[in-house]
Amino acid sequence: MARKHSPRSHRLLAAFTSGILAFAAAQTLYAPNRIAVADRAEAAPDQTAAPEAALPSSIVDLQLFRQTSSVGIESATGVPGTATLVNLNPTINVWYLLKVVWQGGSESSYQLENPQPRSQTVALNPNDAAGIELVDGGTRQRCNLFAGTALAEASQSHVPYAPLCEGRLLLRNPAKGHLTRLEAEAQFVRNQVWGGEKITVIFHHLLEDTHRQTAQLSAAPTQGTTTAPAASENAPAAALIDAKYTDRVLTPSGLGIPLENQHGELRPGAWYAASDNPGVYVSLIEPQLIDATILESHKGTVNALDAVEASSLCYLVAFDLDRFDLGYALGTENPSVEWSEHIQPQMKDSRLPGPDGIGTIAPLVSPGLISPGSARITVATFAGGFKRLHGAFKYGELATVNHGSHYGFLENGVVFSRLQPGLATVFVLADGSVGMKSWEPKDNGLLGRIRYARQNGVPIVEFDERSQSTVPGRLVNQWGPGNWSGSEDTKLRTLRAGAALQSSGNKRFLIYAVFSDATPSAMARVFQAYRFRYGMHLDMNALEHSYFALYRRAGSQLIVDYLIDGMSEVDKMDSGGTTPRFLGYPDNRDFFFITRRNP
């Protein structure tokens, strides 16, 4: 049975929401004067801004590797026009922008998705005024788009992915993304109440420790194999545990993923195979169980852990990268591309609607849903990083460069927001290889080959080549310069999620971790214990923001397993079963997805 949010969190949420209206009414009396003062304060010009002539007019201008072609076309009634096709990144070869202009001024833009990017290309045929052609090896297929009603019908279908050309092309349509109750209330406060951002900080304080979980720690059974971990030659490397806990087991109450031949007790830091999902492993740990040498290391960059976060459970899931690929998709609304309100005023260029020169992704659209081709092979989804609201720096060195260092992101080779130096970055190349690193200017040489990328803050841990060990990021215990949360309270504990990479023998693993109650210092200690090569923060504060779902299939039935039971509440459930977010319906938030490779 799905685990519900605690009664305390519901009471706090209800009290908080009901109190907002009264607070808003009182503040409205004073808001006009304060807003007027803010309006008079002009931002200092940014000396790094591009010349006026170089300012982009749309997201298409950010695509440095695009290829464009145009041909004359003709409608079914004989009206002449021009079709322009832009392959937004030929190396990735997934997204095309088609612009159709008819004589008389009517024009429309369509975003096309190529479901077979490795074998099929899309081209305009100068000898065919009725459509385009799809080229797959030596095969050419004519696709009539201009002389008929196919494009108009597909764009009016309100289907997020409408098939064209017998399904060999997809038209991406706008969709309304799902908004959870918590997000809706927070959005109302931020948008409708003067000083709303400060109020949401209070809200985070009220929910502190709400999602905290612990586990019973007991002696391991002396008989049987119920606590035997997964085979060491296939599983990730176990965490380094204090010797006095090596014969102990944890009994969690909230783990929602069933394990092979396991029914309760788990050795802390060990990895266990997920049921019916080869190559997927699960581990549990509490920071207080970590080897003392690790807990005593790097005290200059990691804060001491208090008793609460030291005893709070962390859930980890690992994916064998020989078996799986990583993907990333934008939500219908987030992360957006306009300016973050979090930056220093002087970092904003008043000529630009956003740090990259654009304030919208139009004419591109984001359905907030996995495409049909990927959906069939998806085995897991998990939530992305911060919204643009907090996805930039207000304090520290990164706040004073590159317009405040807004977090960058790419999907299917298309740059939505440029990758910024110094930021923690997870990326996937055209060949499927996954990397994580702190971005450097020289890494921009990879941009033509990057299929997916997402930045979020600064590193939790990195690998030190000199000592051949995992070390905490230098800003782990610096709340402002590290931009670790929307709160200015440097002692705030909360639910947090992160991603990491581990190398074990000749194996590489992608890890997703959810900390039920932690600061970045606790995250760093756990990542050190597992000897991750790199680790970064994702989102925080609520189960829906750290959502993780694992999928199993039994014939036509889809079985959804949640990392933590309470994560099920964000999904839609009816008599027909569970419809998971990202996979079954559009969502407003960005997300990652894991697909199984062809054997």
N, C-alpha and C positions, 0 to 999 in steps of 0.2 A: 504494500500500500504506500502511496506517495506520502512523503513526510511533509507536514505543513509548517509554515513559518510559526515561530513561537508566539503565544498570546501576547507576550510583552511587546514584540515588534509591531503587532497589529494595533495594540493600544497606543503605542507611541506614534504610529503613523496616523491614526485617526485623530489623536489630540493635536498633532502637528498640523494636519491639514485644516482642521476646524479653526485653529488659532490663526491661520494665515489671513483669512478674510478680515478679521478684526484688525490685525496688524496692518494690512494693506490700506484699510479705510483711514487709519490714523496717519499713516505715512503719506498718503495722498495730499494731505493738507500742507505738508512741507516739501513734497517732491518738486514742484515747479521751480522754486527758487534754487534748489540744489542743482537741478538739471540745467538751469540757465547758466549757472556758474561754470558747469562742466563744458557747456557749448562754447563758451568764450575762450576756453583754453585751447590754443592751436598747437598741434604737434610740430616739433622741429623738423625741418626737411631731412630726409634720409639721403646721405651723400652717396650711398651705394645703389640707389635706385637706377634702373635702366633709363636711357634717353627716351624721350617721348615717342620717337619714331620706332623704337624697338618694343614698345609695350604690346603684349599679346591682346588680340581682340576676342579670342575664344580658346577653348582647350585644345583645339586642333593646332594652334600655333606652338604649343608646348611639345609637340611630337616631332622631334628632330629627325627621325628616320622615316617619316611618312613618304609614301609614293602616291602621286596624283595623276589621274588621266581623265580626259573629257571626250565625249563624242556627241554628235547630233542624234536626236531621237525623234520619234513620231508617235503620236497617240493613235488609238483605234479610229478616231474621227479625222485623222490627218493633220492635227495641230503639231507644228514643229516645236522642238525644245532642245535642251542640253542636259545631259547627265554627266555628273562629275563623281568619280569613285576615288576614295582615299583609303589606301591600305595603311592603317595607322602605325603599324610596325611590321614590316615584311618578314623579319626573322621569326616573330611569334605567329603572325599570319592568322589571327583569330578575329579581330574586329576590323570592319570596314565602315566607312561613312559614305552614304550615297546621297547626293544632293540632286534634285530634279527641278529644273526651271523651265516652265512652259512659256511660249510666246504670249504676251499679254500680262506677264508679271507674276503669275502664280508659281510659288516655289515651296518645296517641302524637303525635309531632311530625314533620313532613316538610318538607324544603326543596325548593321547586319553582322551576324555572328557565323563564323565558319566552323561547323562542328567537326570537321576533319582537317585540321590545320597542317598536319604533317604530310598529307598527300594531295589535298585539293587547294587550288587557288581560284580566286574570283577575278574576272576581268571584263572590261567593256569590249564589245565586238564592234569595231568601226564599220563592219560590213552588214550589221544587223541593227536597224533602227528600232526594233521592238523589244530588245532586252539585253541581257548580259550572258556570258558563258562561264561554265564551271569546268575547270581543267583538272583532271585526275590522271596522272601518267599520260598515256597517249589518247585518253578518252576526253572528248569535249561534249558537254551537254548544254544545249540552248535553254535559256530560262527567260520566258517572256514576262517581263515586269512592266514595260511601259505602254504596250498596246492594249493591255487588258486592265482588269480591276484588282489583280492579286495584291498589289502593294496597299491600295486603299482599304481593301477588306481586312488584310492582316493588321494594319495599323488601327483599325476601328474594332478589332476583336476583343480588346481589353485583356488578352492573354499575355502574360509576361514574356513568353517566348512563342511567337507565332511562326509556324512552318511555312516556308516558301520553297518553290522548285522541288516539289515532292519530298520535302524534309531535308534537302541537301544544304539549305540555308535556313537561318532563323532570324526573324525580326525581333529585336528587343523593344518592348513597350514599357512605358512608365507604369508603376504599380504603387498602391498605397501600402506602406510598410506597417506592420504591427507595432504598436507601442504598448509596453507593459504599464500596469497601473502606477508603479513607482516612477517610471520615466515620465508618464503623463503629468503626474502631480509635481514632479521636480521641474518639468518644462513650464508648467503654468506659473510656478513661483518665480522662475528666472525671467520669464517673458512679461508677466502681468503685474508683478509687484516691484516697486522701487526698492533697490537694495536686495533683490531676490537672491543674488549669489551669496551674500553674507548669511541669509537665512538658511540656505541649503547647507552651509557649513555647520550651523547649529543642528540641523537634521542629522548630519553625519555623526555628530557627538551623541545624539540621542540613540542612534543605532549601534554605537560602539559595543563590541563583544556580542551583538545579537546572534550572529551565526557561528559563534565559537563552538567547537566540538572537541571532545576529549575521548580517550579510549581507556578501557580497563587494562592495566598492565599486570600480568600474572606470569607464573612460572610455566615454561613450555611443557606440554605433556611428555611423559617419559616413554610412552608407547604409541605406536601408530605413526602414520605419515601425514596427518592432517595439516601440519605446518611446514611441510617440505616446499621450498621455493622452486621456481622454474629452473630448468636445466641451465647450468652456468654458461655453456658454450653458445647458447642462443639468446639468453636474456641480457639485459643491461647489467653493468657493474653495480653491485650492492653498495649502499651507503656505509661509511665508516662509523661504527657504533661503539660507544663506550663498552669496554670489556665486561663491566658488571651487568650489562643488559643483553648480552649475547644469548643467554638461555631464557629470555623472557619473550612473551608474545603480547600483541595488542588485540583487543576485541572491540572493533568499531561498531557503532550503531547506525551510521549514516551511509556507508558504502553501498552504492546502487549497482555496481557492475559485478555480476557473478563470475567466480573464478573456477578454474579447472580443479576439481577434487578438493576444494576448500570450502569450509563451512563455519567460519568464525575467526579462530585465532590466526594471526599473521605475525611473522617475525619482523620487527621494525627494520626498515631499510632494505629488506629483501624484495625481490620481484616475483610476481605470480602471474601465470598465464591467464588471460581473459577467456571465458568460455566461448567456444565456437568462433573465435576470431584469431587465427594463427598470426603471430607476429606482434600481438598487442599484449602489453604487460602492465601490471598495477602494483604500486607500492604505497606504504603508509609510514609515516614517521612523526615523532614529536621532537622539536629541537633539543629538548633537555636530554635526549637519549644519544645525541651525537658525541663522538669521540672528544674528550676534553681538550686535546691538543688543538683541534679545530676551533672550539669555542673560545680558546684563549688567544688565538692568533689575530693579527691585524686589528688590534684594539684601537688604532688611530682612525680607522675608517669604518668600523662596525661598532654600534652601541651594544652595551650589555643588555641581555634579554631579561625582562621582568618575568615573574613567575607565571603570569597569565599566558603570554605568547610562547614561553618556553614549553608549556604543557598543552598547547593547542595543536590539534591534528593538522597534518598536511597530507593531501591526497595527490598522487602522481600517476600519470598514464604515459607509457612509452610506446613508440611505433618504430619498428624495424624499417629503416629507410631502404633496405633491399627489396622490401615488399610493398611499400606505400609511397605515394606522392603527396605533396602538400600543395593546396590551392588557397586562394584568398579572394574575397569578393566584397565590394562595397554594399552597405545597406541602402535603402531608398533615400535616406537623409544623411547618414553619418558614415565616415567622417566627412564633413563638408569642406569647402575650399575657400571660404571667406576668411576674414581676419579673426583671430582669436581675441576675445575680450581680456585675456589673461596677460597680454604683453604690456610692456612699458609704452606709454603714449608716444614717445619720440621714435619708436621703432616702426610706427605705422606711416605709410606713404599715402597721403590723402588722395593722390591721383588714381590709386589702384583699389579695386573692390576686394582684393585679397592679396596675400603675400606673393603669389605667383602671377599676379596680373589679371586673374579671373575671379568672378564671384559666383559662378555657376558652372556645372559640368555640361550644360547644353551646348551643342545639339546632341550630346551623348545622353543616355539614360541608364539608370541602375535599377533593375527590378527587385534587388534585395533577395534573390533566390538563386539557388544552384541551377545551372543550365541542365536541360534534360539529359544530355549525353553524360555529364559528370554524375548526375543523381543516381544513375543505375549502378555505379561502382563506388559510391561514397560509403565509407564505413564509420565516419565520425565527423562531427562539427563542433567548433568551440568559438566563443565570443572573441572579438578583436580587441583593439586598444581604446585609448581615450577618444572621446569626441573632440572635434576641433576646439570646442569651448575651452578645454584644459590642455589641448595638444600643442602647447607652446610655452616658452619660459618667461617668467616674470622676474626671477631673481638669478643672480650668478652670471658667470661669463657667457653662457649660451643665450642669455636674455639680451645681450648687447650686440649680437652679431646676426646677420642674415634675417633681418626683420623679426627677431625674437625666436628664431629656430623652430618654426612650425614643423610638426611631424609630417614627413612625406609618405606617399603611398602610390603604388602602381598596381594595375590589374590588367592582365592579358597584354602586357607590354606597353600599356598606355599610361603616361605620366599624368596623374591627377594633381599631385602636389610634389614638388621636387624634393629629392632626398637631400637632407642637410648634414653637413660634417659634424662629427662628434656624437651623433645620436645612435642609440641601439637599433639595429636593423636586422630583420629576418627577411631573406630573399630567396627566390627560386629562379634558377636559370632555365633557358629554353630546353636544355637536356634533362630537366627534372631534378638536378642537384640542388640541395638545400644548404644555405649558409646563414650564419649569424655573425655580426661584427659591429664594431663602432665605425660608422661610415667615414671615409676619408675622401678628399677631393680626387685622388687618383682612381678611386673606385668608380667614378663616373664613366670610365672606359668600358664598364660592364653594361651600361644602360641599354644598349641595343639588344642585348641578349637576356635581359631580365624579364621574366614573365610576371612574377608577383613580387611585391615588396611592401613592407609595413614598418614604419618607425614608431617607437614609443619610448620616450625618455632616454635615459642613459643606462649603461649595463649594471646588472646586479652582480654578476661575476664575469671574469675573463680568464683566459689561460695564459700564464706567465711562462714563456719559452725558456727563460733563463733558469728558473727553479723547477720547471716541468710540473707546475702545480696550479690548481684553481685558486684565484685570488679575488677578493671582493672589489667591485668597482670603486673608484676613488671618491665618488659622491654618494655612497650608500647611506651614510649617516648625516648628509646635508640636505635637509628637507626642501629648502627653497631652491638652491642651485640644482638639485636633482629632480625637482618638480614631481615629487612622489605622490602628491595628492592635491585635491582642491582645498584642503584645509590648511590653515596656517598654524595649527596646533602641532608642535613637533613631537608630541608623545602619542598621537592618535594611532590606536590599533584598529584594524578593520579586516574584513575579508579581502583577500588579494589573490590575483592569478598571475602566472608567469609562464614563459616558454623557455626551453633550453635545448642544447645539443650535447650529446655524450658520445664519446668514442670508446669502444670496448673491444679490444682485439682488432679484428678486421671488420667489426660491425659499427654502424653509426645509428643513433637513435634520436628521434625528435620526442621531446618530453613536454607535456602540459601539466602544470601543477596548480592546485588550488589550496591556499592557506586559509584555514577557517578563521584565524585571528592573528594578525602579524603586522609588524613593521618591515620595511625593506631589510633591516638588520637580520631578522629571523629568516627571511627569504635567502639572504646571502649565506647564512650558516648551513641551511639545508642544501643549497646548490653546491657549496664547498664539500659537504659530506658525500654527495653523490659524484663528485669530481667531474662536474659538467665543464665542457670546453668554453661555453658562453651561455649566459642566462640574462633574460630581460623581463621587465614588468609588462603586464598587459592591462586589464581593467580591474575594478575594485568595487567594494562597498555593498554589493548585493549578489544573490545567487544568479539572477538573470544576467548580470554583467560578467559573471565568471562561468556561464553556462557551458556544459560539456555533455554531449550525447554520443553514445556508441551504438551502432546498428548491427543487428544480426538478422538474417533472412532464413525463414523456414518455408520453402515453397514461395507462395505469393504473399506470405505474411511478413510484415516488417516488425521486428522486436526492438524496442528502444530501451537501452540501459543508460542510466544517468550516473555520472561520477558520484554525485551526492543526491540522495533521494529528493530533497526539496527542489531540485532543479526542474523537476517534472511539472511544476505549477505554471511555468511560463508557456507550456505547450497546450495545444487544443485537443481535448478529449471528448469523444462521444461514444455512442453505442457501437460504432464501427472501429473503435480503437484510438490510438494516439496519432495525431498529425504533428510532427516535430517542426519547430521553427527552422528557417534556413533551407530545409529540405522539402517541407510540405506547404509552406505559405511564406509570402514576402515579409521581411523584417526591416525595421528602420536602422538597425545597427549592422556594422560590418562584421565579418566572421571569417574564420579559416575552415577549410574542409580537407579531410583526408580521403584519398581514393586508393583502392587496391590496384596494384599493377597487374598487367597481364602476365601470367607465368611465362 
